[in-house]
Amino acid sequence: MSIELLLALPVMLPLGGAAITLLLRHYARLQLWVAILTLAAIVSVALTLGYHVIQHGVLVLQIGNWTPQLGIVLVADRLTALMLLVSSVVTLAVLVYSSAQTVSENTERTPVAIYHPTYLALVAGVSMAFLAGDLFNLYVGFEVLLAASYVLLTLGGSASRVRAATTYVIVSLLSSVIFLAAVAAVYSAVGTVNLAEMAVRLDGLEPGTRMILELMLLVAFAIKAAIFPLSAWLPDSYPTAPAPVTAVFAGLLTKVGIYAILRLETLLFPASQISNLLLAAAALSLIIGIFGAVAQTDLKRVLSFTLVSHMGYMLFGIGMTTQMGMAATIYYVAHHITVQSTLFLGAGLIEHRGGTTNLIKLGGLQKLAPVIAVLFFIPAMNLAGIPPFSGFIGKVGLIEAGIAYDSTSGWILIAISVLTSLLTLYAIAKIWNRAFWQEPSEDMIARDVPLPRVMGGATAAMIVFSLALTVFAGPLMNYADEAASSVLERVPYVSAVLGDEAAQHLEYRIDDQGNRLDGDGQEVER
């Protein structure tokens, strides 16, 4: 079997699993095992793809042997392989966690029969977005995962969930309309939606036309990534969902948007004129998001605002368009997917034990539930950037890239990044002080709810995975550096899809310092 055929499996396996679990809707235990085996298979496929990408470079699958200009193309490079691996590990752990939560909560109003099919459809959409080699199928991937997210967000049908989902659906539909309009505008301008062919043809457009197309796509992706000022929908939508759903949303959905922005600013519009706009949005996301987190009294809302804030770190690295910045961003994305998802799983454990996520009503969990205290403390310190965790390593990488960038905007972002990290630590200390250290109420003491082992085990597995990002930080940063070099160079991607001759027509590439170079290696003004 050709290795390229593996590229279809991260999409086809969850779609097939979704169909099977839907047929097994009356057999909950069988549904669960089918879903777990499907996601375990995707983890194996992602590992295999990662190995072959390292050995052989970019992998391309042309569905039905159509030419790339006419058919569906799936593409995997180092960046894609890493995103697939991290996302598949997270979705597997969250699925295991959710199985125990469903049993322990015994919520009759929740339609559990459709949970597993919808969850697997979400995984298929995420995988499609990572692998898509053309703009339209990237749009399809977004729509599949968003359609599934609408269902997951409203499971149970409570008034608060439906109200929050209404905002989420409206904003998501708006971003989808903008995205679809951008796809039509791109096709009108260059006559293709294949990403590799777009990279060649967009270089020859007038600067004004390029700017309009870039801004349309950037707005659509920024809404999905919850970049300030397009992030107001997130803190009101995520906290109402069940903990496993929120964990997947926080870990993956916004990162798909960041992934799309990274591709946009490297493959399609290298070293564009709006890099300063990206840096400004990064600064605002960092500072506004963390101020919002500090002001909250609900655990899930605190974590939701920190999510908005830390998207700024990733945008910081993308905005610099240097190899150091991109490498630090790629590493930080892998870190943040894992840690943010783990924290929301920890929040679910706290809610299970305390009956609420209101920090004013919680207390004494350090003594009442010491295992939960440990399971929350480790990822919380990781998010705050305490050494030697991966959050510290990623932030140091971004700060080093900012120093090398050596511009006023870079130094401002460095200062804001450090301030945000300190305020994140303050927000975490606030959570710890209220939920774990303050005196528990009589109701908290009386509520003696045992911790389901599966929920605790899944959370612990996520912590181990996040610690692996720390232990193997050296090789992972080298991998991220190679991935950054590949996405900035553009030639490996275009050559793999269209051939070496087409890659010779690229007018621009980016060097490791973020400078735009022409075909002769001469620097070109942005």
C-alpha positions as CSV (number, residue, x, y, z in Angstrom):
1,M,0.0,0.0,0.0
2,S,1.3,3.4,-0.9
3,I,2.1,5.6,2.1
4,E,0.2,8.5,0.6
5,L,-3.1,6.5,1.0
6,L,-2.7,7.0,4.8
7,L,-3.5,10.6,4.3
8,A,-7.2,9.7,3.8
9,L,-7.5,7.7,7.0
10,P,-7.6,10.6,9.5
11,V,-10.7,11.8,7.7
12,M,-12.3,8.5,6.6
13,L,-11.8,6.6,9.8
14,P,-13.8,9.0,12.0
15,L,-16.5,9.3,9.3
16,G,-16.8,5.5,9.1
17,G,-16.8,5.3,12.9
18,A,-19.5,8.0,13.1
19,A,-21.7,5.9,10.8
20,I,-21.2,2.7,12.8
21,T,-21.8,4.4,16.1
22,L,-25.0,5.9,14.8
23,L,-26.2,2.4,13.8
24,L,-25.3,1.3,17.3
25,R,-27.3,4.0,19.0
26,H,-29.1,1.5,21.2
27,Y,-25.8,0.0,22.4
28,A,-23.9,2.6,24.4
29,R,-21.0,0.3,25.4
30,L,-20.4,-0.8,21.8
31,Q,-20.6,2.8,20.7
32,L,-17.9,3.8,23.1
33,W,-15.6,1.0,22.1
34,V,-16.0,1.7,18.4
35,A,-15.2,5.4,19.0
36,I,-12.1,4.6,21.2
37,L,-10.7,2.1,18.7
38,T,-11.3,4.6,15.9
39,L,-9.4,7.4,17.7
40,A,-6.6,5.0,18.7
41,A,-6.2,4.0,15.1
42,I,-6.0,7.7,14.1
43,V,-3.2,8.2,16.7
44,S,-1.3,5.3,15.1
45,V,-1.8,6.8,11.6
46,A,-0.6,10.2,12.8
47,L,2.5,8.7,14.2
48,T,3.2,6.8,11.0
49,L,2.6,9.9,8.9
50,G,5.0,11.9,11.2
51,Y,7.7,9.3,10.7
52,H,7.3,9.3,6.9
53,V,7.2,13.1,6.7
54,I,10.5,13.2,8.5
55,Q,12.0,10.6,6.2
56,H,10.6,11.6,2.9
57,G,9.3,15.1,3.1
58,V,5.9,16.4,2.1
59,L,3.3,13.7,1.3
60,V,0.5,14.3,-1.2
61,L,-2.6,12.3,-2.0
62,Q,-4.6,13.2,-5.1
63,I,-8.1,11.7,-4.6
64,G,-9.2,9.8,-7.6
65,N,-6.0,10.6,-9.4
66,W,-7.4,13.9,-10.6
67,T,-4.9,16.6,-11.3
68,P,-4.3,19.0,-8.3
69,Q,-6.0,21.8,-10.2
70,L,-9.3,19.9,-10.6
71,G,-9.4,17.3,-7.8
72,I,-9.2,17.1,-4.0
73,V,-5.7,17.1,-2.7
74,L,-4.6,16.1,0.8
75,V,-1.2,17.3,1.9
76,A,0.9,16.5,5.0
77,D,4.1,18.2,6.0
78,R,5.8,18.4,9.3
79,L,3.4,20.9,10.6
80,T,0.3,18.9,9.6
81,A,1.7,15.7,11.1
82,L,2.3,17.4,14.4
83,M,-1.1,18.9,14.5
84,L,-2.7,15.6,13.7
85,L,-0.8,13.7,16.3
86,V,-1.5,16.2,19.1
87,S,-5.2,16.6,18.2
88,S,-5.8,12.8,18.0
89,V,-4.1,12.2,21.4
90,V,-6.3,14.9,23.0
91,T,-9.5,13.7,21.4
92,L,-8.8,10.2,22.5
93,A,-8.2,11.2,26.1
94,V,-11.2,13.4,26.2
95,L,-13.4,10.7,24.8
96,V,-12.3,8.3,27.6
97,Y,-12.9,11.0,30.2
98,S,-16.4,11.8,28.8
99,S,-17.4,8.1,29.0
100,A,-17.0,8.1,32.8
101,Q,-18.6,11.5,33.2
102,T,-21.7,10.4,31.4
103,V,-22.1,7.4,33.7
104,S,-21.3,9.3,36.9
105,E,-23.7,12.2,36.1
106,N,-26.5,9.9,34.9
107,T,-28.1,12.8,33.1
108,E,-31.3,11.4,31.5
109,R,-31.9,14.6,29.5
110,T,-28.6,14.3,27.6
111,P,-29.0,12.4,24.3
112,V,-25.9,10.2,24.7
113,A,-26.8,8.1,21.6
114,I,-25.8,11.0,19.3
115,Y,-22.7,12.1,21.3
116,H,-20.2,9.6,19.8
117,P,-21.3,10.0,16.1
118,T,-21.1,13.8,16.5
119,Y,-17.8,13.7,18.3
120,L,-16.3,11.5,15.6
121,A,-17.7,13.9,12.9
122,L,-15.9,16.7,14.8
123,V,-12.6,14.8,14.6
124,A,-13.1,14.2,10.9
125,G,-13.6,18.0,10.3
126,V,-10.5,18.9,12.3
127,S,-8.4,16.3,10.4
128,M,-9.8,17.6,7.1
129,A,-8.9,21.1,7.9
130,F,-5.3,20.1,8.8
131,L,-4.9,18.0,5.6
132,A,-6.8,20.1,3.0
133,G,-4.6,21.1,0.1
134,D,-7.2,23.5,-1.3
135,L,-9.1,26.4,0.0
136,F,-12.6,25.0,-0.6
137,N,-11.9,21.7,1.2
138,L,-10.5,23.7,4.1
139,Y,-13.8,25.4,4.1
140,V,-15.6,22.0,4.1
141,G,-13.4,20.9,7.0
142,F,-14.4,24.0,9.0
143,E,-18.1,23.4,8.3
144,V,-18.0,19.8,9.3
145,L,-16.4,20.5,12.6
146,L,-18.6,23.5,13.2
147,A,-21.8,21.6,12.4
148,A,-20.7,18.9,14.9
149,S,-19.8,21.6,17.5
150,Y,-23.3,23.1,17.3
151,V,-24.8,19.7,18.4
152,L,-22.2,19.1,21.1
153,L,-22.6,22.6,22.6
154,T,-26.4,22.1,23.0
155,L,-26.4,18.5,24.4
156,G,-28.9,18.4,27.2
157,G,-30.9,21.4,25.9
158,S,-30.7,23.5,29.0
159,A,-31.7,27.2,28.6
160,S,-28.1,28.4,29.3
161,R,-26.6,26.1,26.7
162,V,-29.1,27.0,24.1
163,R,-28.6,30.7,24.7
164,A,-24.9,30.4,24.5
165,A,-25.1,28.2,21.4
166,T,-27.2,30.8,19.7
167,T,-24.4,33.4,19.9
168,Y,-21.9,30.7,18.9
169,V,-23.9,29.7,15.9
170,I,-24.5,33.2,14.7
171,V,-20.9,34.2,14.9
172,S,-19.7,30.9,13.3
173,L,-22.2,31.4,10.4
174,L,-20.9,34.9,9.9
175,S,-17.3,33.7,9.7
176,S,-18.4,31.0,7.3
177,V,-20.1,33.5,5.0
178,I,-17.0,35.7,5.0
179,F,-14.8,32.6,4.3
180,L,-17.0,31.4,1.4
181,A,-17.0,34.9,-0.1
182,A,-13.3,35.0,0.2
183,V,-13.0,31.6,-1.6
184,A,-15.2,33.0,-4.4
185,A,-13.1,36.2,-4.6
186,V,-9.8,34.2,-4.7
187,Y,-11.1,32.0,-7.5
188,S,-12.2,35.0,-9.4
189,A,-8.8,36.6,-9.0
190,V,-6.5,33.6,-9.7
191,G,-8.7,30.9,-11.2
192,T,-7.9,28.2,-8.7
193,V,-8.4,27.3,-5.0
194,N,-5.6,24.8,-4.8
195,L,-3.3,26.2,-2.2
196,A,0.0,25.4,-4.0
197,E,-1.3,26.9,-7.3
198,M,-2.6,29.9,-5.4
199,A,0.9,30.4,-3.9
200,V,2.3,30.7,-7.4
201,R,-0.5,32.9,-8.9
202,L,-1.1,35.3,-5.9
203,D,2.5,36.5,-6.2
204,G,1.7,38.1,-9.5
205,L,-1.4,40.0,-8.4
206,E,-1.5,43.7,-7.8
207,P,-0.7,44.6,-4.2
208,G,-4.2,46.1,-3.5
209,T,-6.0,43.0,-4.8
210,R,-3.7,40.8,-2.7
211,M,-4.4,42.9,0.4
212,I,-8.2,42.6,0.0
213,L,-8.1,38.8,-0.4
214,E,-5.7,38.4,2.5
215,L,-7.8,40.6,4.8
216,M,-11.0,38.7,3.9
217,L,-9.4,35.4,4.7
218,L,-7.7,36.7,7.8
219,V,-11.0,38.0,9.3
220,A,-12.7,34.7,8.7
221,F,-9.9,32.8,10.4
222,A,-9.5,35.3,13.2
223,I,-13.1,34.9,14.2
224,K,-12.6,31.1,14.4
225,A,-9.4,31.5,16.3
226,A,-11.0,34.0,18.7
227,I,-8.4,36.8,18.1
228,F,-9.3,40.1,19.7
229,P,-11.5,42.1,18.8
230,L,-13.3,39.1,17.2
231,S,-13.3,37.0,20.4
232,A,-16.2,38.3,22.4
233,W,-18.3,35.2,21.6
234,L,-15.9,32.7,23.2
235,P,-16.1,33.4,27.0
236,D,-19.9,33.3,26.8
237,S,-20.2,30.1,24.7
238,Y,-17.6,27.6,26.1
239,P,-18.3,27.7,29.9
240,T,-21.9,26.4,29.5
241,A,-20.9,23.2,27.7
242,P,-20.0,19.9,29.5
243,A,-16.4,19.7,30.5
244,P,-15.3,17.2,27.8
245,V,-16.9,19.3,25.1
246,T,-15.3,22.5,26.4
247,A,-11.9,20.8,26.6
248,V,-12.1,19.8,22.9
249,F,-13.4,23.2,21.8
250,A,-10.7,25.1,23.8
251,G,-7.9,22.8,22.7
252,L,-8.7,22.3,19.0
253,L,-11.3,24.6,17.4
254,T,-9.4,27.8,18.0
255,K,-6.1,26.1,17.0
256,V,-7.6,25.1,13.6
257,G,-8.1,28.9,13.1
258,I,-4.5,29.6,14.1
259,Y,-3.3,26.8,11.8
260,A,-5.2,28.4,8.9
261,I,-3.7,31.9,9.7
262,L,-0.2,30.4,9.8
263,R,-0.7,28.8,6.3
264,L,-2.2,32.1,5.1
265,E,0.7,34.2,6.2
266,T,3.4,31.8,4.9
267,L,2.2,29.8,1.9
268,L,-0.2,32.3,0.3
269,F,0.9,35.8,1.5
270,P,4.5,35.6,2.6
271,A,5.9,38.5,4.6
272,S,2.8,40.6,3.8
273,Q,2.3,44.3,4.6
274,I,-0.2,43.5,7.4
275,S,2.4,41.9,9.7
276,N,2.2,44.9,12.0
277,L,-1.6,44.5,12.1
278,L,-1.1,40.9,13.3
279,L,1.3,42.0,16.0
280,A,-1.2,44.7,17.2
281,A,-3.9,42.0,17.3
282,A,-1.6,39.8,19.3
283,A,-0.8,42.5,21.8
284,L,-4.5,43.3,22.3
285,S,-5.5,39.6,22.6
286,L,-2.8,39.1,25.2
287,I,-3.6,42.0,27.4
288,I,-7.4,42.3,27.1
289,G,-7.9,38.5,27.5
290,I,-5.8,38.2,30.6
291,F,-7.5,41.3,32.2
292,G,-10.8,39.6,31.5
293,A,-9.6,36.4,33.2
294,V,-8.4,38.3,36.3
295,A,-11.9,39.8,36.7
296,Q,-13.9,36.5,36.6
297,T,-15.3,34.6,39.6
298,D,-16.2,31.4,37.7
299,L,-13.5,28.9,36.9
300,K,-14.6,28.1,33.4
301,R,-14.8,31.7,32.5
302,V,-11.3,32.4,33.9
303,L,-10.0,29.6,31.7
304,S,-12.0,30.8,28.7
305,F,-10.5,34.3,29.0
306,T,-6.9,32.9,29.4
307,L,-7.6,31.0,26.2
308,V,-8.3,34.3,24.3
309,S,-5.3,35.8,25.9
310,H,-2.8,33.0,25.0
311,M,-4.0,33.0,21.4
312,G,-2.0,36.3,21.3
313,Y,1.3,34.3,22.0
314,M,0.7,32.3,18.8
315,L,-0.2,35.3,16.7
316,F,3.0,37.0,18.0
317,G,5.2,34.4,16.4
318,I,3.2,34.4,13.2
319,G,3.3,38.2,12.9
320,M,7.1,38.2,13.1
321,T,7.3,35.9,10.0
322,T,10.8,34.7,11.1
323,Q,11.9,31.1,11.4
324,M,12.5,31.5,15.1
325,G,9.1,33.0,15.6
326,M,7.3,30.3,13.6
327,A,9.2,27.5,15.3
328,A,8.3,28.9,18.7
329,T,4.6,29.3,17.6
330,I,4.4,25.7,16.3
331,Y,5.8,24.4,19.6
332,Y,3.5,26.7,21.6
333,V,0.4,25.5,19.7
334,A,1.2,21.9,20.5
335,H,1.7,22.9,24.2
336,H,-1.4,25.0,24.4
337,I,-3.7,22.4,22.8
338,T,-2.6,19.9,25.4
339,V,-2.5,22.1,28.5
340,Q,-5.7,24.1,27.9
341,S,-7.7,20.9,27.3
342,T,-6.2,19.4,30.4
343,L,-7.2,22.4,32.5
344,F,-10.8,22.2,31.3
345,L,-10.8,18.5,32.2
346,G,-9.5,19.5,35.6
347,A,-12.3,22.0,35.9
348,G,-14.8,19.2,35.2
349,L,-13.3,17.2,38.1
350,I,-13.7,20.2,40.3
351,E,-17.3,20.7,39.2
352,H,-18.0,17.0,39.8
353,R,-16.6,17.1,43.3
354,G,-17.9,20.6,44.3
355,G,-21.1,20.8,42.3
356,T,-20.2,24.2,40.9
357,T,-17.4,26.1,39.2
358,N,-18.2,29.3,41.0
359,L,-15.0,30.1,42.9
360,I,-16.9,31.9,45.7
361,K,-18.8,28.7,46.5
362,L,-15.9,26.3,46.3
363,G,-13.2,25.8,48.9
364,G,-11.1,23.3,50.8
365,L,-10.4,21.0,47.8
366,Q,-6.8,20.7,48.8
367,K,-7.8,18.6,51.8
368,L,-11.2,17.3,50.5
369,A,-9.9,16.1,47.1
370,P,-6.0,16.1,47.1
371,V,-5.9,14.0,43.9
372,I,-7.9,16.7,42.0
373,A,-5.6,19.3,43.5
374,V,-2.6,17.7,42.0
375,L,-4.3,17.1,38.6
376,F,-5.2,20.7,38.4
377,F,-2.0,22.2,39.8
378,I,0.4,20.8,37.3
379,P,-1.3,22.0,34.1
380,A,-2.1,25.3,35.8
381,M,1.6,25.9,36.5
382,N,2.3,24.9,32.9
383,L,-0.1,27.4,31.5
384,A,1.4,30.2,33.7
385,G,4.8,29.4,32.2
386,I,6.5,28.3,35.4
387,P,9.9,26.6,34.6
388,P,10.7,23.9,33.5
389,F,7.3,23.2,32.0
390,S,6.6,23.4,28.2
391,G,4.7,26.7,28.7
392,F,7.9,28.3,29.9
393,I,9.9,26.9,27.1
394,G,7.4,28.1,24.4
395,K,7.3,31.6,25.9
396,V,11.1,31.8,26.1
397,G,11.3,30.8,22.5
398,L,8.8,33.5,21.5
399,I,10.7,36.1,23.6
400,E,14.0,35.1,22.0
401,A,12.4,35.4,18.6
402,G,11.1,38.9,19.6
403,I,14.6,39.9,20.6
404,A,16.1,38.7,17.3
405,Y,13.3,40.5,15.5
406,D,14.7,43.7,16.9
407,S,11.9,46.2,16.2
408,T,9.8,48.5,18.4
409,S,6.7,46.3,17.9
410,G,8.8,43.3,18.9
411,W,10.0,44.8,22.1
412,I,6.5,46.0,23.0
413,L,5.2,42.5,22.5
414,I,7.9,41.0,24.6
415,A,6.9,43.3,27.5
416,I,3.3,42.5,27.1
417,S,4.1,38.8,26.9
418,V,5.9,38.9,30.2
419,L,3.1,40.9,31.8
420,T,0.5,38.5,30.5
421,S,2.5,35.5,31.9
422,L,2.6,37.2,35.3
423,L,-1.1,38.0,35.3
424,T,-1.8,34.4,34.2
425,L,0.0,33.3,37.3
426,Y,-2.1,35.7,39.3
427,A,-5.3,34.3,37.8
428,I,-4.2,30.8,38.6
429,A,-3.2,31.8,42.2
430,K,-6.7,33.3,42.6
431,I,-8.3,30.0,41.5
432,W,-6.1,28.0,43.8
433,N,-6.7,30.3,46.8
434,R,-10.5,30.2,46.4
435,A,-11.1,26.7,45.2
436,F,-8.4,24.8,47.2
437,W,-7.3,26.9,50.2
438,Q,-10.3,28.9,51.5
439,E,-12.4,27.3,54.1
440,P,-15.0,24.9,52.6
441,S,-18.7,25.5,53.3
442,E,-20.8,22.9,55.1
443,D,-22.4,21.9,51.8
444,M,-18.9,21.3,50.3
445,I,-17.9,19.1,53.2
446,A,-21.3,17.2,53.1
447,R,-21.0,16.6,49.3
448,D,-18.8,13.5,49.5
449,V,-18.6,12.5,45.8
450,P,-15.9,10.0,44.8
451,L,-13.7,10.7,41.9
452,P,-14.4,8.4,39.0
453,R,-11.1,6.6,38.2
454,V,-11.5,6.8,34.5
455,M,-12.0,10.6,34.6
456,G,-8.9,11.0,36.9
457,G,-6.9,8.6,34.7
458,A,-7.7,10.4,31.5
459,T,-6.7,13.7,33.0
460,A,-3.5,12.2,34.4
461,A,-2.7,10.8,30.9
462,M,-3.1,14.3,29.5
463,I,-0.7,15.6,32.1
464,V,1.8,12.9,31.2
465,F,1.5,13.9,27.6
466,S,2.1,17.5,28.4
467,L,5.1,16.6,30.5
468,A,6.5,14.7,27.5
469,L,6.5,18.0,25.6
470,T,8.8,19.3,28.4
471,V,11.0,16.2,28.6
472,F,11.5,16.0,24.8
473,A,11.5,19.8,24.3
474,G,14.9,19.7,22.6
475,P,13.9,17.3,19.8
476,L,10.5,18.9,19.5
477,M,12.0,22.4,19.1
478,N,14.3,21.0,16.4
479,Y,11.3,19.4,14.7
480,A,9.4,22.7,15.0
481,D,12.3,24.6,13.5
482,E,12.4,22.3,10.5
483,A,8.6,22.7,10.1
484,A,9.0,26.5,10.3
485,S,11.8,26.4,7.7
486,S,9.6,24.3,5.4
487,V,6.5,26.5,5.6
488,L,8.5,29.7,5.1
489,E,10.4,28.3,2.2
490,R,7.2,27.3,0.4
491,V,9.1,25.4,-2.3
492,P,8.9,22.0,-0.7
493,Y,5.1,22.3,-0.4
494,V,4.5,23.6,-4.0
495,S,7.0,21.1,-5.5
496,A,5.3,18.1,-3.8
497,V,1.9,19.2,-5.1
498,L,2.6,20.6,-8.5
499,G,6.2,19.5,-9.3
500,D,9.6,21.2,-9.3
501,E,8.8,23.2,-12.5
502,A,5.8,25.0,-10.9
503,A,7.9,25.8,-7.8
504,Q,10.4,27.7,-10.0
505,H,7.6,30.2,-10.7
506,L,7.3,31.3,-7.1
507,E,8.3,34.9,-7.1
508,Y,8.9,35.1,-3.4
509,R,10.2,33.1,-0.5
510,I,11.0,34.0,3.1
511,D,14.4,33.6,4.7
512,D,15.0,32.7,8.4
513,Q,15.0,36.4,9.3
514,G,11.6,37.1,7.8
515,N,12.8,38.9,4.7
516,R,11.0,38.5,1.5
517,L,13.4,37.3,-1.3
518,D,12.9,37.1,-5.0
519,G,13.9,34.2,-7.2
520,D,17.5,35.4,-7.3
521,G,17.7,35.6,-3.5
522,Q,17.5,39.4,-3.5
523,E,15.5,41.1,-0.8
524,V,12.3,42.6,-2.0
525,E,10.4,45.4,-0.2
526,R,7.2,44.2,1.4
